[in-house]
Amino acid sequence: MGTDVLSLRMDRELLERLREHAARRGMSVQDYVVRTLMRDDFDQRFQAAVEETEKFYGVT
C-alpha cells in the first residue's frame, strides 16, 4: 500500500485546540488527526456534520 500527503491550512485557534487534544493523549497533532480519521464512526460523524452545515447554510 502506498502513501499520500495531505496538507491542511487552518487558523491558529483550531490548531491550538488540536494540540491540546493531542497533548492530553500524549500524541502529536499528526497522529491525533490520523487516529481520528481512522475511527470506525468517522464516516457517520462526518456525514452528520455535513448535513448540519448544509441546514445552517440552507443548502438542502
Order of alpha helices (4+ residues) and beta strands (2+ residues): alpha-alpha-alpha
